[in-house]
């Protein structure tokens, strides 16, 4: 069987439960049932599924529900992952040519007690239905698979927009080290500016209170804005000019220009033509974001 880091959450949980059964004897009174130096192939599938789980959590495909404060429900997933990485390395020798490195009939509490506790946290989160999986989490690799290209910073594009394409399509702005989160997983006040750099088209003030910006942002989403255009080059240049304070009619996505480090954002684009209209593909992406993060992208207001 080949693993591709897209295994379903139920299949992963099945193997994690099996893994717990296999490793629990290490901390039981009878000690390890495995002969030192002997290889145990049944650990292989558990190892691969544990790897898939870790990779999918880190990519955002597997995630915990957030409570009303925007804090992950039930448990700290990042801490869980660090211990599960330790567990992954501890079980890897079990199916290798070298075989088990652990003494048979001995208790190995120091090696397995904490990893088992954090494995239990994951299994409990799944039982409580606060652990979820998304088919699409807007990672760079997933966007490339969907045909996105470019991936240049706002700063680069403001200096040189010559590589922007003259075709219809959609574009997406991604956060890259632009937002700082506090201990409660909320964007810090210092991540924003008031007023921002957006222009006053027809005397309309593009700025909102920083508290509004903080509430609008999802701490786990890298997607800041999704837009569409009949001509991407023309539209994106208008957007960048608006962000430099010029009175240009690109009011959509205006929250971006109240980010202190908006110049670090990454812009990617995709050609949309034929039977698919840019506005329909834009709506599809926004809906995918709502399914995954339960809200619109940061600077999309509808």
Beta strands, then each sheet from edge to edge (+ up, - down):
strand 1: 62-64
strand 2: 131-133
strand 3: 149-153
strand 4: 169-174
strand 5: 223-229
strand 6: 266-271
sheet 1: 1+ 2-
sheet 2: 3+ 6- 4+ 5-
end
